[in-house]
Amino acid sequence: MAFPYNKLTEESIDTLKKLTAADRVFVGIDIQKEYYHDEMPEYGIYAPEVYIEAISKEEIAEIMKFAYENNIPVTARGAGTGLAGGATCKFGGIMLSVMRLNKIINIDPENLSITVEPGVLLSEVAAAAIEHGMFYPPDPGEKTASIGGTVMTNAGGMRAVRYGVTRDYVRSIEAVLPDGELVTFSSNVVKNTTGYAIKDLVIGSEGTLCIATEITLKLIALPKCSYSLVVPYDDIKQCIDTVPRLLNSTLTPTAIEFIEAELLDIVERQLGKVFPDRSGSAYLIVMIDGNTKQEVERDCDIAAEICLQAGALDVMLCNTEERNASVWSIRGAVLEGMKADTTSEEECDVVVPRSKIAEYVKAAKEIAAKHKVRIITVGHAGDGNIHTEILRDQLTEEEWKVTTDTVLKELYAKSKELGGQLSGEHGIGNGRLRYLEDFIGSRMNQLYKSIKLAFDEKNILNPGKLIEL
Ligand SMILES: Cc1cc2nc3c(=O)[nH]c(=O)nc-3n(C[C@H](O)[C@H](O)[C@H](O)COP(=O)(O)OP(=O)(O)OC[C@H]3O[C@@H](n4cnc5c(N)ncnc54)[C@H](O)[C@@H]3O)c2cc1C
């Protein structure tokens, strides 16, 4: 389907300045180059025609009305930490930053909730909750992400094993629709069967259906104590095979991550961060939360016993804040380490049933050997989401293009065969779009298109992302 977008003229830019303020509307060389891409420039570098820093929902509504009437594409931009090439202006038009809508509107201990504007950072939401004795569990690796971005990508992160993902914490979303109308999806209630669950559809819609202007999130009681275990293994299979044993026990670990020694070497080499144990070739990092020290110590003992029975070489307890922080900061730095260790990379973000993780990782290694390319797996072992990083190293542009395409197709086919999904947490964006229809099938693809058109019949909101019309 072709959509006749209009280019922005001097006159339309003047109108946008009147709707907002001249000093928050940037054009041409005044638009910083970082807004041409997100954290994955590999998924497209596109210049916005105009970059606007909105400061209120009313402004966003006015900009959308104008864009709708004039057929101008608009892409909402949070902190730009996305890994799918989502927050970019693929068809030019307006990049609309929500980062100056950054107020915490209300913390409501009676309803265990917090209401924020979309530009509040994830770290600020987490800190505000703690300040009031409560807890916001979603914990994606990049804490400078905006809360709006995490909602619109349904971000996951380390603690999903015990607490779930962002979608599990969103009570309501106020948003501007493509034609400029302001609506609210659900409200500050804990259950809701009032028709279609549109709020849940909007979560993870990657800015293709509406622009979030206010979000109410559920908080929970703050766990009083949190320890971690670092568990080395001789081989990756034993390491991953421990995961179902931990999950089938009486424990509910908060996080279970796996990391291979090869990746620890990279982080050490590139970032100088040294992991506290280097005796294994693969590691589990297990986090255990609880309300008392005794409870957490008991659960750590149970987890340690399970790991040792499953073949672990040792179990190291991290029961101080410093040691805990140091281990998790190394896990958090792996993407940065890999980026520094190669010339370019491709982010494959599949999720498979937890019982199939070992099989998937084995297949990924075979695919790497077959195509003579470096593939590193790291991930949220507790929820089956395995980041499978393909590193370019010395491949030429053409070799890299062909290799990534072939390798990705094989990885996605494996994920599908194992009952998995194409993306576990980063979304489709621009980077994974060409693999989507093949993965979900044409009927499902048609449903996606119908949903997009039901919200955005002119296809002006973040066009060419998530679904191609
Ligand atoms: C080092 C690192 C680690 C990461 N770890 C994780 C992880 O563990 N788990 C995980 O899930 N992700 C992770 N990410 C990815 C990223 O942090 C998340 O996708 C995050 O949610 C993006 O937030 P953002 O504010 O940067 O959004 P952006 O990148 O600005 O935007 C992301 C998408 O959301 C849309 N959007 C943004 N704000 C709005 C709004 N208000 N209304 C409508 N649409 C909007 C954009 O158009 C775009 O499509 C990681 C990234 C990095 C760099």
The ligand as an SDF file (V2000), in Angstrom:
LIG
                    3D

 53 58  0  0  0  0  0  0  0  0999 V2000
   22.8660   -1.8370   27.0560 C   0  0  0  0  0  0  0  0  0  0  0  0
   21.4190   -2.0810   26.7600 C   0  0  0  0  0  0  0  0  0  0  0  0
   20.7450   -3.0620   27.4570 C   0  0  0  0  0  0  0  0  0  0  0  0
   19.3990   -3.3010   27.2020 C   0  0  0  0  0  0  0  0  0  0  0  0
   18.7640   -4.2760   27.9060 N   0  0  0  0  0  0  0  0  0  0  0  0
   17.4560   -4.5170   27.6760 C   0  0  0  0  0  0  0  0  0  0  0  0
   16.7820   -5.5440   28.3990 C   0  0  0  0  0  0  0  0  0  0  0  0
   17.3580   -6.2130   29.2540 O   0  0  0  0  0  0  0  0  0  0  0  0
   15.4790   -5.7450   28.1090 N   0  0  0  0  0  0  0  0  0  0  0  0
   14.7970   -5.0190   27.1810 C   0  0  0  0  0  0  0  0  0  0  0  0
   13.6230   -5.2520   26.9770 O   0  0  0  0  0  0  0  0  0  0  0  0
   15.4260   -4.0440   26.4770 N   0  0  0  0  0  0  0  0  0  0  0  0
   16.7190   -3.7750   26.7030 C   0  0  0  0  0  0  0  0  0  0  0  0
   17.3620   -2.8030   25.9880 N   0  0  0  0  0  0  0  0  0  0  0  0
   16.6320   -2.0630   24.9410 C   0  0  0  0  0  0  0  0  0  0  0  0
   16.0290   -0.7110   25.3780 C   0  0  0  0  0  0  0  0  0  0  0  0
   16.6160   -0.1960   26.5220 O   0  0  0  0  0  0  0  0  0  0  0  0
   14.5450   -0.8640   25.5820 C   0  0  0  0  0  0  0  0  0  0  0  0
   13.9410   -1.2280   24.3660 O   0  0  0  0  0  0  0  0  0  0  0  0
   13.8540    0.4040   26.0860 C   0  0  0  0  0  0  0  0  0  0  0  0
   12.5720    0.0470   26.4340 O   0  0  0  0  0  0  0  0  0  0  0  0
   13.7890    1.5310   25.0710 C   0  0  0  0  0  0  0  0  0  0  0  0
   13.4050    2.7260   25.7540 O   0  0  0  0  0  0  0  0  0  0  0  0
   13.7650    4.1370   25.0990 P   0  0  0  0  0  0  0  0  0  0  0  0
   13.1890    5.2150   25.9420 O   0  0  0  0  0  0  0  0  0  0  0  0
   15.2020    4.2350   24.8370 O   0  0  0  0  0  0  0  0  0  0  0  0
   12.9190    4.0380   23.7550 O   0  0  0  0  0  0  0  0  0  0  0  0
   13.3250    4.4690   22.2840 P   0  0  0  0  0  0  0  0  0  0  0  0
   14.4920    3.7040   21.8040 O   0  0  0  0  0  0  0  0  0  0  0  0
   13.3890    5.9440   22.1890 O   0  0  0  0  0  0  0  0  0  0  0  0
   12.0150    3.9650   21.5130 O   0  0  0  0  0  0  0  0  0  0  0  0
   11.6940    2.6140   21.4250 C   0  0  0  0  0  0  0  0  0  0  0  0
   10.3580    2.4590   20.6850 C   0  0  0  0  0  0  0  0  0  0  0  0
    9.2900    2.9760   21.4760 O   0  0  0  0  0  0  0  0  0  0  0  0
    8.6360    4.0490   20.7990 C   0  0  0  0  0  0  0  0  0  0  0  0
    8.3310    5.0470   21.8240 N   0  0  0  0  0  0  0  0  0  0  0  0
    9.1760    5.6270   22.7150 C   0  0  0  0  0  0  0  0  0  0  0  0
    8.5000    6.4470   23.5290 N   0  0  0  0  0  0  0  0  0  0  0  0
    7.2010    6.3920   23.1400 C   0  0  0  0  0  0  0  0  0  0  0  0
    6.0020    7.0260   23.5970 C   0  0  0  0  0  0  0  0  0  0  0  0
    5.9630    7.8550   24.6350 N   0  0  0  0  0  0  0  0  0  0  0  0
    4.8450    6.7270   22.9510 N   0  0  0  0  0  0  0  0  0  0  0  0
    4.8310    5.8780   21.9010 C   0  0  0  0  0  0  0  0  0  0  0  0
    5.9320    5.2590   21.4410 N   0  0  0  0  0  0  0  0  0  0  0  0
    7.0960    5.5160   22.0580 C   0  0  0  0  0  0  0  0  0  0  0  0
    9.5970    4.5100   19.7280 C   0  0  0  0  0  0  0  0  0  0  0  0
    8.9060    5.0860   18.6380 O   0  0  0  0  0  0  0  0  0  0  0  0
   10.3060    3.2240   19.3720 C   0  0  0  0  0  0  0  0  0  0  0  0
    9.5600    2.4860   18.4370 O   0  0  0  0  0  0  0  0  0  0  0  0
   18.7160   -2.5310   26.2210 C   0  0  0  0  0  0  0  0  0  0  0  0
   19.3950   -1.5320   25.5320 C   0  0  0  0  0  0  0  0  0  0  0  0
   20.7270   -1.2990   25.7840 C   0  0  0  0  0  0  0  0  0  0  0  0
   21.4290   -0.2180   25.0270 C   0  0  0  0  0  0  0  0  0  0  0  0
  1  2  1  0
  2  3  1  0
  2 52  2  0
  3  4  2  0
  4  5  1  0
  4 50  1  0
  5  6  2  0
  6  7  1  0
  6 13  1  0
  7  8  2  0
  7  9  1  0
  9 10  1  0
 10 11  2  0
 10 12  1  0
 12 13  2  0
 13 14  1  0
 14 15  1  0
 14 50  1  0
 15 16  1  0
 16 17  1  0
 16 18  1  0
 18 19  1  0
 18 20  1  0
 20 21  1  0
 20 22  1  0
 22 23  1  0
 23 24  1  0
 24 25  2  0
 24 26  1  0
 24 27  1  0
 27 28  1  0
 28 29  2  0
 28 30  1  0
 28 31  1  0
 31 32  1  0
 32 33  1  0
 33 34  1  0
 33 48  1  0
 34 35  1  0
 35 36  1  0
 35 46  1  0
 36 37  1  0
 36 45  1  0
 37 38  2  0
 38 39  1  0
 39 40  1  0
 39 45  2  0
 40 41  1  0
 40 42  2  0
 42 43  1  0
 43 44  2  0
 44 45  1  0
 46 47  1  0
 46 48  1  0
 48 49  1  0
 50 51  2  0
 51 52  1  0
 52 53  1  0
M  END
$$$$
